[in-house]
Amino acid sequence: MGRPKQFDPDVAVERAMGVFWRKGYAATTPQDLVDEIGIGKGSLYNTFGSKHALFERALARYRDSQAAWLAELLDHPGSAKDRLRGALEALVELDLGDQDRRGCMAVNTAAELASSDAGTADVVRKMFARSESAFRATVEEGQRAGEIDAGRDAAAVAAWLLATVIGMRVLAKTAEGPAQLRRVVDAAIASV
């Protein structure tokens, strides 16, 4: 009879997410993972199968947590434009408040792996689609309320907001302070 697992796989995925997010997939070694999680390599492979399988689980966890966070930011009372501004400003604060300047794990992964790893690209694509859908719903609410021009294509506005967020999250990795990103937020909201 085998020994029972002496670690929580959910906690292990969470900790692995932090390593992959900080270092990227290619630069993360199995030793980095076992050091962070506090298990042996045998347990790592027996539980998750491979470094890549663990990475996919960590990326899916990131996708789910970030999508829920964005949906929560947008699901508040108030005007659609105020909620969009609040979401963009929260992303600025999140990224600039991160001392490691990790940016967005999904954006980082898209840049690193999307052209060579179809499974990973699919996870990122689904995260981007969920974010775009949340933006679209908020834009459509603003259109129904008369605060956003009803003649604009809500799907196009949502796609543009997603592209703006992706760009902001890359800029945040090198920004010296919030001024540059706040100008982007101001321009984005003025353009909605």
N, CA, C and O of each residue as an XYZ file, in Angstrom:
768
protein
N       0.841     -1.175      0.000
C       0.000      0.000      0.000
C       0.890      1.244      0.000
O       1.819      1.352      0.800
N       0.595      2.184     -0.909
C       1.408      3.394     -1.039
C       1.190      4.345      0.119
O       0.171      4.314      0.810
N       2.192      5.194      0.302
C       2.066      6.215      1.347
C       1.047      7.263      0.909
O       0.972      7.602     -0.272
N       0.268      7.775      1.853
C      -0.687      8.825      1.494
C       0.052     10.120      1.155
O       1.140     10.381      1.670
N      -0.550     10.918      0.287
C       0.024     12.219     -0.053
C       0.158     13.047      1.218
O      -0.752     13.077      2.047
N       1.293     13.715      1.367
C       1.503     14.533      2.551
C       1.471     16.017      2.188
O       2.023     16.851      2.906
N       0.834     16.332      1.091
C       0.693     17.728      0.700
C      -0.641     17.888     -0.003
O      -1.225     16.923     -0.495
N      -1.102     19.103     -0.040
C      -2.376     19.426     -0.675
C      -2.101     19.821     -2.126
O      -1.438     20.832     -2.363
N      -2.589     19.055     -3.100
C      -2.327     19.388     -4.499
C      -2.816     20.779     -4.903
O      -2.207     21.422     -5.759
N      -3.923     21.257     -4.287
C      -4.404     22.607     -4.611
C      -3.412     23.677     -4.151
O      -3.175     24.662     -4.850
N      -2.845     23.469     -2.979
C      -1.825     24.400     -2.484
C      -0.593     24.318     -3.380
O       0.031     25.337     -3.676
N      -0.247     23.122     -3.807
C       0.907     22.945     -4.692
C       0.704     23.689     -6.007
O       1.635     24.324     -6.503
N      -0.491     23.623     -6.576
C      -0.782     24.339     -7.822
C      -0.667     25.841     -7.596
O      -0.118     26.555     -8.435
N      -1.176     26.319     -6.477
C      -1.095     27.746     -6.150
C       0.362     28.203     -6.038
O       0.735     29.249     -6.568
N       1.158     27.430     -5.362
C       2.575     27.785     -5.203
C       3.311     27.696     -6.537
O       4.149     28.543     -6.849
N       2.999     26.678     -7.314
C       3.627     26.546     -8.642
C       3.245     27.727     -9.521
O       4.067     28.224    -10.291
N       2.000     28.177     -9.407
C       1.562     29.332    -10.181
C       2.475     30.525     -9.899
O       2.876     31.236    -10.821
N       2.799     30.739     -8.638
C       3.680     31.849     -8.285
C       5.046     31.747     -8.935
O       5.593     32.752     -9.388
N       5.604     30.547     -8.986
C       6.918     30.351     -9.608
C       6.831     30.586    -11.116
O       7.640     31.327    -11.676
N       5.860     29.963    -11.770
C       5.715     30.134    -13.220
C       5.440     31.593    -13.577
O       5.959     32.098    -14.572
N       4.641     32.258    -12.784
C       4.286     33.650    -13.034
C       5.526     34.543    -12.913
O       5.719     35.464    -13.707
N       6.340     34.263    -11.935
C       7.536     35.060    -11.688
C       8.632     34.787    -12.719
O       9.283     35.715    -13.198
N       8.832     33.519    -13.057
C       9.983     33.144    -13.885
C       9.637     32.838    -15.338
O      10.509     32.886    -16.205
N       8.362     32.523    -15.614
C       8.000     32.047    -16.939
C       8.134     30.535    -16.996
O       8.734     29.918    -16.116
N       7.569     29.946    -18.041
C       7.584     28.478    -18.134
C       8.985     27.937    -18.362
O       9.443     27.067    -17.622
N       9.671     28.445    -19.383
C      10.966     27.888    -19.772
C      12.011     28.036    -18.668
O      12.824     27.135    -18.466
N      11.999     29.146    -17.963
C      13.022     29.390    -16.944
C      12.742     28.669    -15.630
O      13.616     28.611    -14.764
N      11.553     28.124    -15.466
C      11.207     27.392    -14.247
C      11.685     25.949    -14.379
O      11.312     25.243    -15.316
N      12.505     25.528    -13.442
C      13.008     24.158    -13.454
C      12.165     23.287    -12.521
O      11.497     23.803    -11.626
N      12.195     21.987    -12.726
C      11.522     21.109    -11.763
C      12.040     21.325    -10.339
O      11.282     21.213     -9.375
N      13.332     21.633    -10.212
C      13.887     21.884     -8.877
C      13.281     23.141     -8.257
O      13.020     23.175     -7.055
N      13.054     24.183     -9.076
C      12.376     25.381     -8.566
C      11.018     25.012     -7.981
O      10.628     25.490     -6.915
N      10.312     24.153     -8.702
C       8.968     23.765     -8.276
C       8.989     22.964     -6.992
O       8.215     23.244     -6.077
N       9.868     21.964     -6.907
C       9.889     21.160     -5.679
C      10.372     21.983     -4.494
O       9.919     21.774     -3.369
N      11.292     22.921     -4.736
C      11.739     23.792     -3.646
C      10.593     24.663     -3.146
O      10.423     24.830     -1.938
N       9.809     25.216     -4.058
C       8.700     26.095     -3.667
C       7.565     25.316     -3.007
O       6.988     25.762     -2.016
N       7.256     24.162     -3.559
C       6.125     23.370     -3.056
C       6.511     22.595     -1.792
O       5.679     22.353     -0.918
N       7.785     22.213     -1.717
C       8.246     21.469     -0.551
C       7.988     19.982     -0.644
O       7.730     19.321      0.362
N       8.057     19.454     -1.866
C       7.872     18.012     -2.068
C       9.039     17.492     -2.896
O       9.830     18.270     -3.430
N       9.138     16.182     -2.998
C      10.166     15.576     -3.834
C       9.739     15.525     -5.294
O       8.556     15.634     -5.618
N      10.728     15.358     -6.168
C      10.417     15.286     -7.600
C       9.490     14.121     -7.911
O       8.620     14.230     -8.776
N       9.670     13.015     -7.216
C       8.803     11.868     -7.451
C       7.342     12.200     -7.157
O       6.451     11.827     -7.919
N       7.104     12.891     -6.068
C       5.740     13.297     -5.736
C       5.189     14.281     -6.762
O       4.015     14.221     -7.129
N       6.047     15.184     -7.218
C       5.633     16.159     -8.233
C       5.152     15.432     -9.492
O       4.072     15.716    -10.009
N       5.959     14.502     -9.971
C       5.607     13.802    -11.204
C       4.470     12.806    -11.001
O       3.639     12.632    -11.892
N       4.421     12.146     -9.831
C       3.327     11.212     -9.569
C       1.984     11.918     -9.477
O       0.961     11.370     -9.886
N       1.985     13.120     -8.946
C       0.737     13.859     -8.763
C       0.313     14.601    -10.031
O      -0.863     14.593    -10.397
N       1.267     15.238    -10.695
C       0.914     16.123    -11.804
C       1.312     15.580    -13.180
O       0.839     16.086    -14.197
N       2.155     14.583    -13.225
C       2.535     13.972    -14.494
C       3.758     14.596    -15.126
O       4.675     13.889    -15.543
N       3.779     15.913    -15.200
C       4.901     16.593    -15.840
C       4.905     18.060    -15.424
O       3.928     18.574    -14.881
N       6.005     18.704    -15.688
C       6.100     20.149    -15.454
C       5.036     20.866    -16.274
O       4.383     21.787    -15.785
N       4.864     20.440    -17.522
C       3.900     21.102    -18.403
C       2.469     20.931    -17.901
O       1.676     21.871    -17.946
N       2.141     19.743    -17.428
C       0.784     19.511    -16.906
C       0.527     20.383    -15.678
O      -0.565     20.928    -15.517
N       1.527     20.512    -14.818
C       1.385     21.380    -13.649
C       1.244     22.833    -14.103
O       0.442     23.581    -13.542
N       2.008     23.234    -15.103
C       1.907     24.597    -15.634
C       0.499     24.867    -16.164
O      -0.067     25.926    -15.894
N      -0.066     23.933    -16.908
C      -1.417     24.128    -17.437
C      -2.435     24.280    -16.310
O      -3.349     25.098    -16.406
N      -2.282     23.499    -15.246
C      -3.193     23.636    -14.098
C      -3.012     24.988    -13.416
O      -3.989     25.623    -13.019
N      -1.767     25.425    -13.280
C      -1.496     26.726    -12.654
C      -2.048     27.857    -13.522
O      -2.623     28.813    -13.002
N      -1.880     27.753    -14.826
C      -2.393     28.782    -15.734
C      -3.921     28.809    -15.718
O      -4.520     29.884    -15.748
N      -4.547     27.651    -15.670
C      -6.017     27.595    -15.588
C      -6.496     28.199    -14.265
O      -7.516     28.887    -14.238
N      -5.781     27.954    -13.183
C      -6.137     28.560    -11.889
C      -6.020     30.077    -11.991
O      -6.901     30.795    -11.518
N      -4.949     30.574    -12.600
C      -4.774     32.010    -12.791
C      -5.921     32.574    -13.623
O      -6.504     33.601    -13.275
N      -6.241     31.893    -14.728
C      -7.335     32.336    -15.604
C      -8.633     32.469    -14.817
O      -9.318     33.488    -14.911
N      -8.965     31.456    -14.053
C     -10.227     31.467    -13.312
C     -10.255     32.560    -12.245
O     -11.268     33.237    -12.072
N      -9.144     32.730    -11.532
C      -9.132     33.744    -10.473
C      -9.170     35.150    -11.060
O      -9.856     36.018    -10.521
N      -8.459     35.390    -12.139
C      -8.435     36.720    -12.744
C      -9.770     37.050    -13.413
O     -10.236     38.187    -13.338
N     -10.380     36.073    -14.059
C     -11.684     36.309    -14.687
C     -12.733     36.636    -13.629
O     -13.561     37.525    -13.826
N     -12.697     35.923    -12.515
C     -13.646     36.201    -11.428
C     -13.385     37.586    -10.835
O     -14.326     38.313    -10.517
N     -12.123     37.946    -10.688
C     -11.765     39.251    -10.131
C     -12.257     40.374    -11.035
O     -12.822     41.355    -10.553
N     -12.044     40.237    -12.356
C     -12.507     41.270    -13.283
C     -14.029     41.360    -13.282
O     -14.588     42.457    -13.268
N     -14.697     40.214    -13.298
C     -16.165     40.222    -13.277
C     -16.677     40.921    -12.015
O     -17.652     41.671    -12.071
N     -16.022     40.675    -10.887
C     -16.426     41.321     -9.631
C     -16.200     42.830     -9.700
O     -17.029     43.604     -9.220
N     -15.089     43.250    -10.291
C     -14.816     44.683    -10.425
C     -15.871     45.382    -11.276
O     -16.239     46.526    -11.010
N     -16.351     44.687    -12.297
C     -17.321     45.285    -13.213
C     -18.759     45.148    -12.732
O     -19.648     45.816    -13.259
N     -19.001     44.300    -11.747
C     -20.355     44.026    -11.275
C     -20.662     44.830    -10.010
O     -20.906     44.268     -8.943
N     -20.644     46.131    -10.152
C     -20.957     47.027     -9.042
C     -22.029     47.997     -9.497
O     -22.204     48.205    -10.698
N     -22.737     48.587     -8.573
C     -23.668     49.641     -8.965
C     -22.879     50.834     -9.508
O     -21.692     51.004     -9.228
N     -23.564     51.630    -10.272
C     -22.928     52.822    -10.818
C     -22.887     52.785    -12.327
O     -23.315     51.817    -12.957
N     -22.373     53.840    -12.888
C     -22.358     53.945    -14.343
C     -21.365     52.953    -14.942
O     -20.394     52.555    -14.300
N     -21.630     52.569    -16.174
C     -20.753     51.638    -16.871
C     -19.360     52.227    -17.030
O     -18.364     51.534    -16.825
N     -19.284     53.503    -17.396
C     -17.972     54.128    -17.575
C     -17.197     54.172    -16.259
O     -15.983     53.970    -16.250
N     -17.880     54.433    -15.165
C     -17.200     54.440    -13.861
C     -16.683     53.046    -13.517
O     -15.579     52.899    -12.991
N     -17.479     52.032    -13.814
C     -17.041     50.656    -13.526
C     -15.871     50.250    -14.421
O     -14.945     49.579    -13.966
N     -15.911     50.660    -15.705
C     -14.783     50.374    -16.596
C     -13.527     51.083    -16.102
O     -12.449     50.490    -16.057
N     -13.672     52.350    -15.734
C     -12.521     53.095    -15.200
C     -11.993     52.407    -13.940
O     -10.784     52.237    -13.783
N     -12.890     52.018    -13.057
C     -12.477     51.361    -11.820
C     -11.703     50.079    -12.087
O     -10.711     49.795    -11.416
N     -12.157     49.302    -13.071
C     -11.455     48.055    -13.404
C     -10.063     48.344    -13.953
O      -9.093     47.697    -13.558
N      -9.958     49.315    -14.863
C      -8.654     49.648    -15.436
C      -7.716     50.204    -14.362
O      -6.534     49.862    -14.331
N      -8.238     51.053    -13.492
C      -7.407     51.608    -12.410
C      -6.973     50.524    -11.428
O      -5.856     50.563    -10.913
N      -7.847     49.561    -11.167
C      -7.490     48.458    -10.267
C      -6.351     47.631    -10.864
O      -5.467     47.177    -10.138
N      -6.369     47.436    -12.184
C      -5.284     46.704    -12.841
C      -3.967     47.470    -12.733
O      -2.913     46.874    -12.513
N      -4.032     48.790    -12.890
C      -2.823     49.611    -12.736
C      -2.268     49.438    -11.324
O      -1.075     49.198    -11.141
N      -3.139     49.562    -10.339
C      -2.696     49.430     -8.944
C      -2.131     48.036     -8.674
O      -1.111     47.895     -7.999
N      -2.792     47.017     -9.199
C      -2.332     45.647     -9.006
C      -0.933     45.469     -9.586
O      -0.038     44.952     -8.917
N      -0.750     45.897    -10.819
C       0.538     45.692    -11.482
C       1.647     46.537    -10.874
O       2.760     46.048    -10.681
N       1.362     47.789    -10.572
C       2.403     48.648    -10.006
C       2.669     48.329     -8.542
O       3.748     48.624     -8.027
N       1.697     47.732     -7.873
C       1.882     47.347     -6.482
C       2.666     46.054     -6.312
O       3.057     45.703     -5.198
N       2.894     45.355     -7.397
C       3.632     44.089     -7.371
C       5.123     44.392     -7.457
O       5.607     44.823     -8.504
N       5.843     44.174     -6.385
C       7.256     44.528     -6.353
C       8.066     43.763     -7.400
O       9.098     44.259     -7.853
N       7.626     42.576     -7.790
C       8.334     41.796     -8.812
C       7.969     42.208    -10.236
O       8.623     41.791    -11.192
N       6.913     43.036    -10.378
C       6.451     43.483    -11.699
C       6.267     42.290    -12.648
O       6.794     42.260    -13.760
N       5.504     41.317    -12.163
C       5.265     40.108    -12.957
C       4.348     40.355    -14.133
O       4.379     39.602    -15.105
N       3.529     41.395    -14.067
C       2.553     41.621    -15.125
C       1.434     40.603    -15.038
O       1.089     40.132    -13.955
N       0.885     40.276    -16.162
C      -0.212     39.314    -16.253
C       0.352     37.970    -16.702
O       1.024     37.889    -17.730
N       0.087     36.938    -15.950
C       0.607     35.617    -16.290
C       0.109     35.163    -17.660
O       0.850     34.525    -18.407
N      -1.136     35.485    -17.995
C      -1.668     35.073    -19.299
C      -0.981     35.820    -20.441
O      -0.648     35.215    -21.460
N      -0.768     37.111    -20.286
C      -0.080     37.896    -21.314
C       1.358     37.393    -21.454
O       1.853     37.217    -22.567
N       2.018     37.164    -20.327
C       3.386     36.647    -20.367
C       3.431     35.301    -21.089
O       4.324     35.048    -21.897
N       2.468     34.455    -20.791
C       2.419     33.129    -21.400
C       2.142     33.222    -22.893
O       2.738     32.489    -23.682
N       1.244     34.118    -23.286
C       0.961     34.296    -24.715
C       2.230     34.686    -25.448
O       2.510     34.156    -26.523
N       3.003     35.605    -24.884
C       4.241     36.046    -25.521
C       5.278     34.925    -25.564
O       6.016     34.797    -26.540
N       5.333     34.117    -24.509
C       6.356     33.083    -24.420
C       6.006     31.813    -25.198
O       6.875     31.238    -25.854
N       4.752     31.369    -25.135
C       4.440     30.015    -25.590
C       3.342     29.875    -26.640
O       3.246     28.820    -27.266
N       2.521     30.882    -26.856
C       1.327     30.689    -27.685
C       1.637     30.195    -29.090
O       0.854     29.434    -29.658
N       2.751     30.609    -29.657
C       3.051     30.188    -31.032
C       3.553     28.751    -31.115
O       3.587     28.170    -32.200
N       3.943     28.170    -29.980
C       4.499     26.815    -30.020
C       3.740     25.795    -29.184
O       4.095     24.617    -29.181
N       2.699     26.227    -28.472
C       1.993     25.327    -27.557
C       0.490     25.585    -27.669
O      -0.045     26.499    -27.043
N      -0.174     24.767    -28.475
C      -1.597     24.983    -28.755
C      -2.464     24.875    -27.496
O      -3.426     25.629    -27.354
N      -2.149     23.970    -26.597
C      -2.938     23.815    -25.371
C      -2.855     25.044    -24.488
O      -3.862     25.513    -23.958
N      -1.660     25.556    -24.338
C      -1.471     26.764    -23.542
C      -2.145     27.953    -24.212
O      -2.785     28.766    -23.544
N      -2.004     28.054    -25.520
C      -2.653     29.141    -26.260
C      -4.164     29.102    -26.045
O      -4.804     30.148    -25.935
N      -4.729     27.909    -25.984
C      -6.168     27.775    -25.774
C      -6.582     28.275    -24.390
O      -7.613     28.934    -24.257
N      -5.791     27.969    -23.360
C      -6.106     28.455    -22.013
C      -6.086     29.984    -21.984
O      -6.973     30.617    -21.411
N      -5.060     30.568    -22.613
C      -4.952     32.032    -22.653
C      -6.103     32.626    -23.469
O      -6.705     33.621    -23.065
N      -6.401     32.023    -24.595
C      -7.491     32.501    -25.452
C      -8.809     32.520    -24.677
O      -9.589     33.465    -24.800
N      -9.055     31.488    -23.887
C     -10.285     31.431    -23.093
C     -10.305     32.516    -22.023
O     -11.361     33.079    -21.736
N      -9.151     32.816    -21.429
C      -9.117     33.895    -20.445
C      -9.417     35.221    -21.121
O     -10.217     36.009    -20.618
N      -8.787     35.470    -22.249
C      -9.028     36.718    -22.965
C     -10.498     36.821    -23.382
O     -11.086     37.901    -23.324
N     -11.085     35.708    -23.798
C     -12.494     35.720    -24.210
C     -13.402     36.056    -23.020
O     -14.366     36.806    -23.170
N     -13.099     35.511    -21.853
C     -13.911     35.815    -20.672
C     -13.799     37.285    -20.295
O     -14.794     37.917    -19.941
N     -12.595     37.826    -20.371
C     -12.399     39.246    -20.064
C     -13.147     40.111    -21.070
O     -13.826     41.068    -20.697
N     -13.018     39.769    -22.335
C     -13.703     40.531    -23.382
C     -15.219     40.474    -23.203
O     -15.911     41.470    -23.410
N     -15.723     39.321    -22.823
C     -17.159     39.171    -22.589
C     -17.627     40.049    -21.428
O     -18.696     40.656    -21.496
N     -16.828     40.117    -20.365
C     -17.184     40.972    -19.223
C     -17.188     42.439    -19.640
O     -18.069     43.198    -19.235
N     -16.212     42.840    -20.443
C     -16.188     44.218    -20.946
C     -17.402     44.484    -21.833
O     -18.032     45.537    -21.736
N     -17.722     43.531    -22.690
C     -18.855     43.722    -23.603
C     -20.164     43.899    -22.831
O     -20.970     44.771    -23.154
N     -20.365     43.070    -21.818
C     -21.596     43.185    -21.027
C     -21.696     44.562    -20.378
O     -22.779     45.144    -20.319
N     -20.593     45.073    -19.900
C     -20.603     46.397    -19.262
C     -20.856     47.489    -20.292
O     -21.602     48.431    -20.026
N     -20.243     47.371    -21.461
C     -20.477     48.348    -22.534
C     -21.952     48.325    -22.937
O     -22.563     49.380    -23.111
N     -22.519     47.143    -23.085
C     -23.929     47.037    -23.477
C     -24.841     47.650    -22.407
O     -25.846     48.280    -22.738
N     -24.496     47.469    -21.128
C     -25.271     48.121    -20.062
C     -25.192     49.634    -20.214
O     -26.193     50.335    -20.067
N     -24.003     50.126    -20.507
C     -23.831     51.564    -20.715
C     -24.604     52.067    -21.918
O     -25.106     53.191    -21.908
N     -24.705     51.254    -22.944
C     -25.493     51.633    -24.119
C     -26.978     51.682    -23.786
O     -27.679     52.606    -24.197
N     -27.458     50.688    -23.044
C     -28.865     50.686    -22.654
C     -29.204     51.867    -21.760
O     -30.320     52.386    -21.807
N     -28.241     52.295    -20.940
C     -28.461     53.422    -20.036
C     -28.274     54.769    -20.735
O     -28.551     55.819    -20.155
N     -27.804     54.732    -21.980
C     -27.612     55.965    -22.734
C     -26.310     56.696    -22.453
O     -26.133     57.825    -22.912
N     -25.403     56.088    -21.717
C     -24.142     56.772    -21.419
C     -23.042     56.418    -22.425
O     -22.030     57.115    -22.505
N     -23.231     55.350    -23.183
C     -22.308     54.969    -24.252
C     -23.113     54.919    -25.538
O     -24.216     54.373    -25.561
N     -22.577     55.479    -26.596
C     -23.252     55.569    -27.887
C     -23.749     54.182    -28.320
O     -22.962     53.255    -28.513
N     -25.060     54.068    -28.466
C     -25.673     52.788    -28.844
C     -25.325     52.381    -30.269
O     -25.493     51.218    -30.634
N     -24.850     53.305    -31.070
C     -24.473     52.995    -32.445
C     -23.115     52.323    -32.575
O     -22.761     51.825    -33.643
N     -22.361     52.311    -31.492
C     -21.037     51.668    -31.529
C     -21.191     50.163    -31.389
O     -22.096     49.685    -30.706
N     -20.325     49.434    -32.023
C     -20.313     47.977    -31.948
C     -19.733     47.568    -30.591
O     -18.533     47.715    -30.356
N     -20.579     47.061    -29.711
C     -20.145     46.717    -28.353
C     -19.039     45.664    -28.364
O     -18.131     45.711    -27.533
N     -19.109     44.721    -29.293
C     -18.069     43.694    -29.376
C     -16.724     44.314    -29.753
O     -15.685     43.922    -29.221
N     -16.746     45.277    -30.667
C     -15.507     45.941    -31.074
C     -14.941     46.776    -29.927
O     -13.730     46.788    -29.706
N     -15.805     47.468    -29.203
C     -15.346     48.265    -28.053
C     -14.731     47.342    -27.006
O     -13.688     47.659    -26.433
N     -15.371     46.202    -26.754
C     -14.855     45.248    -25.767
C     -13.499     44.693    -26.207
O     -12.592     44.559    -25.386
N     -13.353     44.371    -27.492
C     -12.075     43.871    -28.003
C     -10.990     44.933    -27.853
O      -9.851     44.622    -27.506
N     -11.349     46.178    -28.116
C     -10.404     47.282    -27.980
C     -10.012     47.468    -26.509
O      -8.842     47.712    -26.214
N     -10.962     47.359    -25.595
C     -10.645     47.453    -24.173
C      -9.705     46.324    -23.747
O      -8.771     46.551    -22.978
N      -9.949     45.115    -24.244
C      -9.060     43.998    -23.928
C      -7.649     44.290    -24.432
O      -6.678     44.083    -23.705
N      -7.529     44.767    -25.662
C      -6.208     45.093    -26.212
C      -5.536     46.195    -25.390
O      -4.323     46.167    -25.183
N      -6.320     47.153    -24.927
C      -5.787     48.223    -24.082
C      -5.249     47.647    -22.779
O      -4.160     48.015    -22.338
N      -6.004     46.750    -22.165
C      -5.567     46.128    -20.917
C      -4.282     45.335    -21.137
O      -3.354     45.424    -20.333
N      -4.223     44.567    -22.212
C      -3.013     43.778    -22.492
C      -1.812     44.715    -22.631
O      -0.750     44.451    -22.067
N      -1.977     45.793    -23.371
C      -0.887     46.750    -23.524
C      -0.492     47.394    -22.208
O       0.694     47.560    -21.925
N      -1.485     47.760    -21.399
C      -1.196     48.364    -20.100
C      -0.421     47.410    -19.206
O       0.476     47.827    -18.473
N      -0.763     46.146    -19.267
C      -0.105     45.178    -18.388
C       1.338     44.952    -18.809
O       2.190     44.655    -17.970
N       1.619     45.089    -20.091
C       3.008     45.025    -20.550
C       3.747     46.303    -20.147
O       4.869     46.239    -19.647
N       3.123     47.454    -20.363
C       3.743     48.727    -19.972
C       4.056     48.768    -18.477
O       5.082     49.312    -18.069
N       3.184     48.200    -17.676
C       3.367     48.242    -16.224
C       4.654     47.547    -15.788
O       5.195     47.854    -14.726
N       5.140     46.629    -16.587
C       6.360     45.906    -16.218
C       7.580     46.826    -16.203
O       8.565     46.541    -15.521
N       7.515     47.941    -16.962
C       8.659     48.845    -17.030
C       8.331     50.277    -16.619
O       9.223     51.125    -16.581
N       7.090     50.553    -16.316
C       6.683     51.921    -15.980
C       7.416     52.402    -14.726
O       7.585     51.655    -13.762
N       7.844     53.661    -14.760
C       8.515     54.229    -13.594
C       7.516     54.642    -12.516
O       7.874     54.784    -11.347
N       6.291     54.829    -12.912
C       5.258     55.224    -11.966
C       3.907     55.131    -12.645
O       3.805     54.665    -13.780
N       2.868     55.576    -11.948
C       1.515     55.403    -12.476
C       1.094     56.403    -13.551
O       0.088     56.168    -14.221
N       1.810     57.497    -13.743
C       1.350     58.573    -14.636
C       1.087     58.077    -16.060
O       0.047     58.388    -16.640
N       2.004     57.324    -16.614
C       1.842     56.831    -17.981
C       0.600     55.952    -18.112
O      -0.164     56.083    -19.068
N       0.409     55.073    -17.162
C      -0.731     54.165    -17.215
C      -2.047     54.889    -16.942
O      -3.077     54.540    -17.518
N      -2.018     55.868    -16.091
C      -3.247     56.634    -15.833
C      -3.659     57.424    -17.070
O      -4.851     57.605    -17.317
N      -2.683     57.899    -17.855
C      -3.020     58.564    -19.127
C      -3.706     57.589    -20.068
O      -4.645     57.960    -20.773
N      -3.247     56.351    -20.086
C      -3.887     55.326    -20.928
C      -5.320     55.092    -20.463
O      -6.234     55.005    -21.283
N      -5.518     54.991    -19.156
C      -6.871     54.800    -18.605
C      -7.751     55.972    -19.004
O      -8.869     55.775    -19.481
N      -7.256     57.196    -18.813
C      -8.052     58.376    -19.168
C      -8.434     58.373    -20.646
O      -9.582     58.654    -20.992
N      -7.480     58.058    -21.514
C      -7.747     58.027    -22.948
C      -8.739     56.928    -23.294
O      -9.621     57.126    -24.130
N      -8.603     55.781    -22.662
C      -9.507     54.667    -22.946
C     -10.944     55.025    -22.562
O     -11.868     54.798    -23.342
N     -11.130     55.571    -21.390
C     -12.493     55.905    -20.944
C     -13.073     57.028    -21.780
O     -14.262     57.014    -22.100
N     -12.244     58.004    -22.140
C     -12.726     59.104    -22.996
C     -13.149     58.586    -24.372
O     -14.023     59.161    -25.021
N     -12.521     57.499    -24.804
C     -12.826     56.947    -26.138
C     -14.020     56.011    -26.144
O     -14.568     55.709    -27.204
N     -14.429     55.547    -24.962
C     -15.579     54.653    -24.893
C     -16.821     55.471    -25.159
O     -17.928     54.932    -25.154
